[in-house]
Structure formats: structure tokens, C-alpha cells
Amino acid sequence: MNVNLSDEIYMKQPPGFITAETSSLVCKLNKSLYGLKEAPRAWYEKIDTYFLSNAFKWCIYDPNMYVKNFGDEILIIVLYVDDLIITGSQLISIQ
């Protein structure tokens, strides 16, 4: 996911990194980790910003569906958890 975090989050040191001198230290996370409860929201905010800044519009019926019209072509991307469904009127646009 590699999404920047807006909150300060700390975690215990991973196994193998703890020594007698560093046993009281913790790790501050700079990026989201899989399984972190903040991860899905941070990922959604990042991908939402990306799509909207690249001329996609939200579908009025589903905020997880993005539509981009250019000329007579259409490109549709649907978000479902951490998967994307991509379809459109032209193969070149989908690729």
C-alpha cells in the first residue's frame, strides 16, 4: 500500500531487531502497513485523489465508481476493497 500516514503510529520492534540496548525502543511508521486499521482509509484517499486529479468523475450512484469520458470513449474503474475492475469502450484506453 505504501501510503503516507496522517497520524503518528508506533509499533513494537519486529523480531530479530531487539537487542539488550534497544529493547525499550519502538518503531515510528512513516507509511501504512498491511493489516493496520488506518490502511484502507489511507489507501482510498490516495487513489481517490489520483483519479479525481486525472479527469475521472465519481458516478452519482456509487462513489467507488470512477468514470472518464474523452470524445466518444468511456473508461470506468470500480474500487472494491483493494481491487480494481477496469472496463471501457476501447481496449487501448483500458490498457
MIMIKE-137914 format. One record per residue (C-alpha): y, x, z; residue in one letter. Coordinates in steps of 0.5 Angstrom, whole numbers, padded with zeros to 4 digits, always signed. Layout:
! MIMIKE-137914
YXZA...
//
This chain:
! MIMIKE-137914
+0000+0000+0000M+0005+0006+0002N+0011+0001+0003V+0016+0003+0008N+0017+0000+0015L+0023-0003+0017S+0020-0003+0025D+0019+0003+0029E+0011+0003+0030I+0007+0008+0033Y-0001+0009+0034M-0006+0014+0037K-0007+0020+0034Q-0013+0020+0029P-0020+0023+0032P-0020+0030+0030G-0013+0032+0032F-0013+0031+0039I-0012+0038+0043T-0011+0039+0050A-0004+0041+0049E-0003+0035+0044T-0007+0029+0048S-0001+0026+0050S+0003+0025+0043L+0003+0019+0039V+0004+0019+0031C+0010+0015+0028K+0008+0011+0022L+0013+0012+0016N+0009+0008+0011K+0005+0002+0012S-0003+0003+0013L-0008-0002+0011Y-0010-0007+0017G-0003-0006+0020L-0001-0013+0022K+0006-0012+0018E+0003-0009+0012A+0002-0015+0008P+0009-0018+0009R+0012-0011+0007A+0008-0010+0001W+0010-0017-0001Y+0017-0016+0000E+0017-0009-0004K+0013-0013-0010I+0018-0019-0010D+0024-0014-0010T+0021-0011-0016Y+0019-0017-0020F+0026-0020-0019L+0029-0014-0021S+0025-0013-0027N+0028-0020-0030A+0022-0024-0027F+0024-0031-0024K+0020-0035-0019W+0016-0041-0021C+0019-0047-0018I+0012-0050-0016Y+0009-0043-0013D+0014-0038-0010P+0008-0033-0011N+0008-0034-0019M+0013-0030-0023Y+0015-0032-0030V+0018-0028-0035K+0021-0030-0042N+0023-0026-0047F+0024-0029-0054G+0018-0034-0056D+0014-0030-0051E+0012-0031-0044I+0009-0027-0038L+0006-0030-0032I+0004-0026-0026I+0001-0029-0020V+0000-0026-0013L-0006-0028-0009Y-0006-0024-0002V-0007-0016-0005D-0009-0018-0012D-0005-0020-0019L-0007-0025-0024I-0003-0023-0030I-0003-0027-0037T+0002-0029-0042G+0002-0031-0050S+0002-0024-0053Q-0003-0018-0051L+0002-0013-0052I+0006-0016-0046S+0000-0016-0042I-0002-0009-0043Q
//
